[in-house]
Amino acid sequence: MLALQKGIDPITGRQITDPVLDHCHKTGHVRAVLQRWTNGVFGRLENWASRLGGDTDPVQFLRASADYIEKHRSEPSGVLYPTHKTEAEKRDARNAKARKVRAAARKATPSTDSQGTATE
């Protein structure tokens, strides 16, 4: 089956390096070979969608979820989540933290003069 798929994961389109057989848990039918990580994520999505209850079709739920993500990717609301940080803000926070750690390490380490003698 992996050879028929030319070693490609049908969900991600990437080369499979850690193959597992994906199968329907209701019928037992094997669907394809997937990358282990893809299979794990797919299984969780499928389980969550089937837990919606009522007359919600899991396949319709997953399609609608993809449509929802695409819509908001192309038409963002313009409202940011209150604690959201941009990549630049995250980088600045990491750098500030690293500077603080380096400064504390310099304080804790005795200085030496050009002769190698400890100074205070």
C-alpha positions in Angstrom: 0.0 0.0 0.0 2.9 2.4 0.8 4.4 1.7 -2.6 1.1 2.4 -4.3 1.1 5.8 -2.5 4.7 6.3 -3.7 5.7 6.8 0.0 3.5 10.0 0.2 1.1 10.8 3.1 -2.3 11.5 1.4 -3.2 14.1 3.9 0.0 16.2 4.2 1.5 15.3 0.8 4.9 14.7 2.5 7.2 11.8 2.4 6.3 9.1 5.0 9.2 8.2 7.3 7.3 6.6 10.1 4.4 4.7 8.5 1.2 3.4 10.2 -1.9 1.8 8.7 -4.9 4.1 9.1 -8.2 2.4 9.5 -11.9 3.1 10.3 -12.6 2.1 13.9 -16.2 1.4 13.1 -15.7 -0.9 10.1 -12.1 -2.0 10.4 -11.4 -1.1 6.8 -7.9 0.1 6.1 -7.9 3.5 4.4 -4.2 4.2 3.7 -0.7 4.4 5.1 -0.1 7.7 7.0 2.8 9.3 8.8 2.4 8.3 12.5 2.0 12.0 13.5 -0.7 12.6 10.8 -2.5 9.4 11.9 -2.5 10.6 15.6 -3.8 14.1 14.7 -6.4 12.7 12.3 -7.6 10.1 14.8 -8.2 12.9 17.4 -10.0 15.1 14.9 -12.2 12.2 13.9 -13.0 11.2 17.5 -13.8 14.8 18.5 -16.0 15.3 15.5 -17.9 12.1 16.2 -18.5 13.2 19.8 -20.6 16.2 18.7 -23.7 14.1 19.0 -27.1 14.6 17.5 -27.3 14.7 13.7 -23.9 16.4 13.1 -22.0 14.6 10.4 -18.3 14.3 11.4 -17.2 14.8 7.7 -19.4 17.9 7.4 -18.0 19.2 10.6 -14.4 18.8 9.4 -15.1 20.4 6.1 -16.9 23.3 7.8 -13.9 23.6 10.1 -11.5 23.9 7.2 -13.8 26.5 5.5 -13.9 28.5 8.8 -10.1 28.5 9.1 -9.7 29.6 5.4 -12.3 32.3 5.7 -10.7 33.9 8.7 -7.2 33.5 7.2 -8.3 35.6 4.2 -10.7 37.9 6.1 -9.3 38.5 9.6 -11.7 40.2 12.0 -9.1 42.9 12.9 -9.6 42.2 16.6 -6.6 40.8 18.4 -6.9 38.4 21.4 -6.0 40.4 24.5 -2.8 38.5 25.4 -1.6 37.9 21.8 2.0 38.7 21.2 3.5 39.2 17.8 6.6 37.3 16.8 8.7 40.4 17.3 7.2 40.9 20.8 8.0 37.3 21.7 11.6 37.7 20.4 12.0 40.9 22.4 10.7 39.2 25.6 13.1 36.3 25.0 16.1 38.6 24.5 15.2 40.7 27.6 15.0 37.5 29.7 18.4 36.3 28.3 20.0 39.7 29.1 18.7 39.5 32.7 20.0 35.9 33.1 23.5 37.0 31.7 23.6 40.0 34.0 22.7 37.9 37.1 25.4 35.4 36.0 28.0 38.2 35.7 27.1 39.4 39.2 27.5 35.9 40.7 30.8 35.3 39.0 33.8 37.1 40.6 35.7 39.4 38.2 39.4 38.9 37.5 42.0 41.5 36.6 44.6 41.1 33.8 46.8 39.1 36.2 43.9 36.6 36.8 43.5 37.8 40.4 39.9 37.9 41.7 38.6 41.5 42.3 35.4 42.7 44.0 
